[in-house]
Structures are given as structure tokens and as C-alpha cells.
Amino acid sequence: MASTRAHVRHLTRIVVRPWTDLRGISNSSAAKSTILIPLVGYWIVFNESAVHWLQLAHQLGGSDTIDRISPRLLWFYMALCAIAGGTLLYAWRCPPEVKKYGDYKDYVNGDGPAMTKLTIDDIQNSLVEAGYHELGSVHKNDLLDVYFSHLNLLRPVSRLGVTILFYIGFIILTGLSAHVFVRVLKLLIGL
């Protein structure tokens, strides 16, 4: 039973990425712009007059708009919605210190010099509440390192959600890109 728990804990560490691993994608302008995709997509893709005007639909004679929309466009929409969901979840649940700083050194160098004794005491108290009892009298930079590492591993369910949504989005986009690549390759070699 103990080995099973250790195995699950190890697997969780592999699958559930720390916030800093998700930061590069989530803080990018491309990912942030996908947040509007569900709204814009709904307005354009599922709006009958916009679909007709932009000629996004195939005229299959069905009365339902979804019957006339290219399946690739719908998959593309779903991929961007998954990435948007991951980005929103990251923005909502990731601690601000991790969002702002890429690693503990940037955090220590950025916020460390401006921290007062009261702030350091608050950080130490929150670490003690989180189970870090062997802090003693550590140097301020070491304390901030431990604190940043603690923040980086907070909210594992949210981190898993962000990871899964990003995986879904990027797997779909990779599949769509591979499909287009194969079609272009067939055109080039004359198959």
C-alpha cells in the first residue's frame, strides 16, 4: 500500500507540472489572445449570416448551422477553446508571484530587497502553517526560495487542469497541422 502511494505520488509529480512550467505558454500573447476565441468563434462560426458572408460553410443542405461548418474548423475552434480554458485557469489559480517571476532567483532579486521585516514574518508564518516547521533562523533569500518553491507547487488539481487543457489543445492543433502537411506533400509529389 505504501509503495502504491509512493508510485502515485511519483506519477503525479511527472504529470502535474509546476506553475513555472506552465508559465511560458500561459503568459504568452498568443495564449492570452485565445481567451477571446470562444466569444469571437461563437459570433463568427456559429452565426448563420457571418458564416454565409465569410463563406466558411459547406452547403450541404442541412438546416442546422453545425451541419455546414467544416469539421477542421470546428476542431480548430475546440483546440483554441481548450488553450483558452487552460490560460484562464492559469490566470485565475496561479499565485501572482509565480506569474510575475520565472524562477526563485528573479523573485528574490525582484521583490526581495523591498520586503520589510513584517512581510518576511508573514511569509515565514504562512510556510509554518503549510507544514514547513524546520525553518529556524534562515537567511531571507533562502526563505524566499522555499516560499517561491511552495507557491510553485500549490493547487495541484488546477495545475493538472491547465496541463490537460493545453495537451488537448496542442494535440488537436498538431493533428490538424499534420493533416494539412500530408495534403500539401501529396500535392507536391503528385499522389
Secondary structure, 3 states (H helix, E strand, C coil): CHHHHHHHHHHHHHHCCCHHHHHHHHCCHHHHHHHHHHHHHHHHHCCHHHHHHHCCECCCCCCCHHHHECHHHHHHHHHHHHHHHHHHHHHHHCCHHHHHCCCHHHHHHHHHHHCCHHHHHHHHHHHHHCCCCCCCCCCHHHHHHHHHHHHHCCCHHHHHHHHHHHHHHHHHHHHHHHHHHHHHHHHHHCC
